Amino acid sequence: MKNFIILLLFISSSQFSISSRKQNHYDQRQLEEIIEILKIKFTDELEELISTNYNIEHHNDNPKQSENYEPEVDPNDHVDIKLWNKLNEKDMKKMPVIDDYSDEAMAMQWLKWYIPIAKRYSQVGALLNWNYETNITKENQAAMTAQNLIRSPFSRLVLPIAKKINEHMKYSKDDDLKRIFGRLATGATSDNNDDVKRTSKLHGQLEDIYSTTKVCELNDNKKCYTLSPYIERLMQIEKDYDRLLWAWKGWHDGCGNKIRSVYLPYIDLLNKNSKENGYHDLAVSFST
């Protein structure tokens, strides 16, 4: 059950991309990598746990059972973006009907439907983010923005339901369900595609600034370093005060002014989205 809780908590933390961005780029990137590892590691165990504990049978949605039938998802976990988006679009239409939001078995059935879709979207998002961070181009940024728009209907669909279930799970004797739906019910999603596009574009600009800003040696302006890996590593191991000051000031001066004009409208959009979802501001949506 511990792994079950871990998986759901981490999936929920990345579920709604428009509200999940933090100021600290490096910490965010580490967190996203951890999220993907945990989700991939524990998803099979979670589905088995749901079936065992709540008597939910595994159903084969595809009637093809011949020996020559090829599975729709690569068993080697290769991310096929077009295929996975197509599968998610199809699976979204199969969402279980919930007649009673207080029924724990129905809540678990809904989670069983939710997990594979969320996993696919998260893995596709992680791949596109990786493509962009390792090759910062307008094409790769556009691919991330397009994927955010593709995922938005899923976020809009699941958040209201998770909130309704959570209202009843608050009174459940199952502490695990309380915790899971307490996390899934937080966050925000936008109904405005223009805001989704704008948020994604601003986030890409922030990524660009962080990834391309360089700090040059004082005595050799042709010898310059980016934040990752050199500056990050230097700040971890360097003991010389002057060297640390050079790195910090160079980085601050190099990206500080550029960041401000992008970061402020980015936060304004996130605050707007949080208010549209019933929160006072972005900080409250994270802390609730």
C-alpha angles and dihedrals in degrees: 000000000000092000089047091058093045093054096049094045093052095044090051091052090062099031100101108044097189092066101031101081120111131198095239104079097189096049091046092053092050091049093050091052091050091048092054093048093050094046093049092046098048106032097090091046090049094053090049090048093050092050094046099045098039102031094243114158122220109243126202105224092189113069093202107111104157121128089244094056112120117215115246093229120056109251088217088062095245107169110237102186099193094043095046093049089049091050091049092050089053095043093049088066090058096063110146115253110244112209094170120032090195093059107107094199090055090048090054092047088054090051090051088056093044100050101066093046093048091047093053093047091048094049092048090048091049091051094049091046090051091049090053097045092049094043113024106202136141089245093057092045090051090052091055092049092049091051092051089056091048091051096045096084090056092051091048090050101048104038098067091046093048089052092051092049090046091057088063098035088062086076096042120118087220104093091191093059090047090055096043098050091038087064097038090053093059126084134051140260131199128231090195113088091192089060090048090052093046093048092049092048093050091047089052090052090052090050089050094052093047093046100045105036110110135200114212129207113260092232097038118037090184091064105076136160136207125222093258123080106350105042093040091051093044092054089053100050109017115108100179110103096209092050091050091048091051091052096045096045093043091052094044093049093043099054108013098087093039092052097052097065091051102035098053097056088042091057091044089057092048091049090049090051092048092052091049087057094053101265125125091231143327094284092057092050090056096045099043 
